[in-house]
Amino acid sequence: MSASNPNHATTFFILFFFFISSFQLSDSVGNTTTLFLCPEIEKESLLSFKQFFKDPENQLSSWDGEVINCCKWKGVICNYFTGHVHQLHLPNMHLDGKSNPSLLNLKYLRYLNLSGNYLFGGTTPSFIGSFANLEYLNLSHTGVQGKVPHTIGNLSNLHTLDLEDFPYRGLEADSLEWLTGLSRLEYLYMDFVNLSATYNWAHVITVDVASDVITFGTKQVYKKFDCWVKWPSLIYLNLGNNNMPGSIPNSIGHLAALQSLNLYGNRLSGAIPFSMHNCTELVKIDFRDNDLDGGLPTWVGTELLKLTFLVLGTNKLSGSISSEPSKEVNSNTEPTPSLVTNINLSKNNLFGDIPKELTSLAELRSLNLSRNRLTGSIPKRIGDMKQLESLDLSINSVSGEIPSSYTLLTSLNHLNLSHNNLTRRIPKSTQLQSLDASSFTGNNLCGSPSKINCRDDDEEPRRHKDKNNEDEGSKIEGFYVLLSLGYAVGFSLVYEKVYVVSAALLNNVYLMRLCVRFEINPSLLNLKYLKHLDLSRNTFSGETIPSFIGSFPNLEYLNLSGSEFRGKIPRTIGNLLNLHTLDLKAFPYRGLEADSLEWLTGLSRLEYLNMDFVNLSAAIPDWFYLCKDMNFVDLSLNNLSGTISNSVANLTSLNTLRVTSNQLSGKIPKEIVNLCKIQSKFGKLSSLEKLLFHGNKFTGALPESFGLLSNLQQLHMNDNMLEGVVTEAHFANLTKLEDFFAPGNYLTLNVSPNWNPPFNLTTLQIASWNLGVGSQIPAWLETQTNIVELDLANTGISGSIPSWIWNVRILTLSHNHLSGKIPYLHGPKNQYIYLGSNQFSGGNQLSGELPDCWMKWPSLIYLNLGNNNMSGSIPNSIGHLAALQFLNLYGNRLYGAIPFSMHNCTELVKMDFSDNHLDGGLPRWVGTELLKLTFLVLGSN
C-alpha cells in the first residue's frame, strides 16, 4: 500500500467482521437452544474427549450421557438449524490430562478455546491441524512444551490463532513456514513462544508464483514475494517476548491493514524499516526491549496518523528527536498524529533538544524520554498538553528553568525531572508541590517539594555544608560515561580513571545503556561512599551477578535490569541495609533465577522492588508481607505459585502491585482493602493505585471490599477463574478508576438499570461476563464519556445498539445476539469495530438482500459478510467503496452478475465471492482496472 495522502489525515477506518457463519440462539456461553439434537457421533466424541482428563472442580458436570442433547452442555454451542457442534468454549476450567483425536468427529467445528487447561500431556498434538472448518483456535497457557506442530498451517480458514505461552515452559517453533498456509489470519498471538531458532523469521518463505516453488532458509530464494504478503488482512500481530534475533524485514510494510504490532522483548537489531510508513492503519507499535539502532523515523509523525501508542524504549536508537518530516515521504505533511496518547522513547541514545512540536499533541497522556542524552530546555508551552498524566525526562542533560506553564498540567500524577541540569525555583502549584522530592533530585533546584530552600532573592538555591564540614563543591554528585560502539574501554579501567579523580567521594554512578560488554571488577569496592549504582541495559561477560555486589555499605539504589545476567542472584544483596530501590528485571529466557528470597529480609528500607522475569519457582514467603515501606512491587512472570496471604494488608505503603502471569491460585484476600488511605512514613496519604494480577489461577468471588480502594486507577484481573456476582458495592468508592480489564473469568454483573457509576473509565473489558439473558447494552455506559476501548464480547446481550456507542474508538461487541440496523457510520473516531457473530441486518433481515447503501461508507477498507445466507444481487452502490481493499461475500445465496460499478474499486487486494449463485461472464475489467488485486476467488458459482 502506498503512503497515505495527507488530505486523508482524518480518513475513517472501520473493520467489519461479520463472521456469522453459525446462526445460533444461546441462552448463555454454556449451552445452546437448537431446532435439532446434536448428532450422536458428536455427542459420543465429546464424552470420549472428557474421559481423558481430570475435572477437579467438576466444571463439566453437565456433560452427562443421560442428557440427550449435547447442545445443552456447558461450553458447547451448536448450529441452530442443524444441531452440529460449531463452538467449544472451555477456557480456564483447570482440566488436566491428555487430549485425543475423538474431537475430529466434530466436522463442523469453527471455534475451539482450550486456554488455561492442561489437556495435551506436555505437547500439542499434530491432529490439531485437521479441523478443516476451524476459524478460531486458542491454546494459550496450556502448559505444553516442545515444538509447535506444523500441521496448524493446514487450518486455511483460521482468522485467530493464540499460542501464548507461560515463561519458562519451553514451547518453541523451529520455523514459521507453516504460517504461510493461514492466508485468512487476522490475529496472531505467540507471546513467550521461543522463536530463537527462526533466525530468518520474516524472510523464511519466498514464493515463485509461476513455478509454484516454495524455498526456505539459505536455499534458492525467489524474491517476488515473501511471507508477509500472505496475510493482507492481518490486523493484530504479537510476537513479543520470543527471543527472536535478526532485523525487522522491509516486507512488514505489506501489512496494510495492520493495527497493532508488538515485537517487544526480543533481540531484534538494525533500523526500523522505512517500508512501515505504508502501515497507515497502525494504532499501536511496541518495539521495546530490543537492540534496534539507527535514527528515530520521522515518518512516524507524518504518515501514521492513527497511531495511539508508540513504545520504542530500551533500544539503541540514536540521533535527535527531529520535528522535520522525512524527505522520503510527502514533505508537505505536518507531523500531527493527533490521536497519540502514549510515547515511550526511554533508555536509548537520543540527543539534541526536546522538540517544541511535541506540545501540540493534545491527546498525549504519557511521555517518557528518560535515560537519553537530551539537552536544551523544556519547551515553554509544555502546559498546553492538558491531558498529560505522566512525564519522565529524568537522567538527561536538560537545562534551564522549569517553565511556569507546568502549573497548567492539572491532570499530571507522575513527574520525574531528576538528574538533569535544571536550575532556579520549582514553580508553585498544588500539583507540583504535592509530588515527592525525588522527582526533582540531581538538579540545582530550590523550593518545595525539594529539600533545598531558595536564597533571599527567591530564585537561587541556598547551599549548606554538611555537619562534617565537607566541601560540597568537591563531591562528584553524578558521573555519566558515554561510550561510542567503536571505543573499547574495560570496565575496571574506567573506574581506575574515576578513582584518580576523586573515587573516595563518588556518590552516584550511571553506566546504563552503554551497549557494550563489561565484566564487573571488584575495584568498584573502592567507592566507599557510593549510593547510586545503575548498570542497566548492558551485556556483562561475567554472566552471573558477582557476590561482592552486596559489599557497598552505603548503597541506596541498585539497578541491574536488562543486563543479561544469568544464574542465581547472590544472597549477599541482602547485606545492602540502606537499599531503597532494587531493580533486577531480567530478559526472558536469560536464565536469571533465585533459589530463595530469604536475603530480602535484610532490606528493611526497601521501597521499590522489580524482579520481572526472574524465575523464582516458589511461593511468596510469609515474611515478605512484613516489608511495610514497600510502595512498588513487580513480581510478574516469576513462575510463582501458591496463594496471596491475608497479610498483604501489612504492606501499608503499597502504591503498585503487579503479580501478573504466574500460577498463583486460591481466593483474593478481602484484606487487600486495608491498602487504602494508610498514613505512610512520609506523612502523606498513600494508597493502592495500580493492582494487576491477570494471567493467574485465582478462584472464588471478587471481594466486595474492593469497592473501598478509593485511589485505585488500574485494575487488571483478566484471565483467571473468578466467579460469582459483581454488584455496585464492588465499585462504590472507585472514583479514580480508569482502566478495568477483567475478561476471561466467570463473573456476572448485576447492577441497577439506573446505576450511575462513580468512575469515568478509559478502558473497560468484560468479555465473557454474564450480563443476563436477554439483557441489552447497559445504559450506564453512556456516562463513561472518556472511554476509548470497550469490549462486551460474548456477554449475552441482545437488542439494538444505541447511537452514542459509535463514538468509542475500539469497540468489540462480537458473539452476542444484537440485531437491528447498522447505522451509516461516519467520522474519524472509530479505529476498530468488531461486530461478528450477531444478528444484524442492513435495512433487511439476516436472510434478506444486501442493502444498497454503500455510498455512505466511502472510506470503508474491509468488508466481510461471509457465511450469512444473504440473498439478492450485489448492489451497484458497492462501486462507491473507492478505498475498499478486502471484500468477502462468500457462502451466501447471491445471484446475478458482478456489477460493472466495481471497476471503481481500484484499491481491491482481495475478492472472495465463492459459494454463491452468481452468473454472467467473468468481468474483463478485473484484469485491466483492479491492478492491486492479489486474491480472486469466484469458485462454486
Protein Blocks (a to p, Z undefined) as FASTA:
>chain_A
ZZddfklmmgccddddddffbgcddfbfkbccdfbdcdfklmmmmmmmmmmpccfkommm
mlcfklmblmlpghiacdfklopafbdcfehklpacdddfklmmmmmbcbdcfehiafkg
opacfklmmcfkbcbdcfehklpgcjddfklmmmmmbcbdcfbdcehklpacfbfklmmm
mmmbfbdcfehiafklmmmlmlmpccdfklopacehjbccdfkbcfklmmmmbmbdcfeh
klpgcjddfklmmmmmbmbdcfehiabecjddfklmmmmmbfbdcfehiabecjddfklm
mmmmmbfbdcfehiabecjddfbdcfkbcfkbccddfkbmbdcfehiabecjddfklmmm
mkbmbdcfehiabehjddfklmmmmmbmbdcfehiabecjddfklmmmmmbcbdcfehia
behjddddfklmmpcfklmgoiacedjfbfbdcdfkomaccddddfkopafklpcfbdcd
dddfklccdfklmmmmmmmmommlombdcfehklpacdddfklmmmmmbcbdcfehiacf
klpacfklmmcfkbcbdcfehklpghjddfklmmmmmbcbdcfbdcehklpacfbfklmm
mmmmbfbdcfehiafkpaddfklmmmmmbcbdcfehklpghjddfklmmmmmbfbdcfeh
iabecjddfklmmmgoiacfkopacddfbdcfehiabecjddfklmmmmmbfbdcfehia
becjddfklmmmmmmbmbdcfehiacdcdddfkbccfbdcfbdcfehiaebghiacdfkl
mmmmmbfbdcfehklpacjddfklmmpmbacfehiabecjddddedjkbmbdcfehiabd
ehiafklccddfklmmmmbfbdcfehklpgcjddfklmmmmmbmbdcfehiabecjddfk
lmmmmmbfbdcfehiabecjddfklmmmmmmbfbdcfehZZ
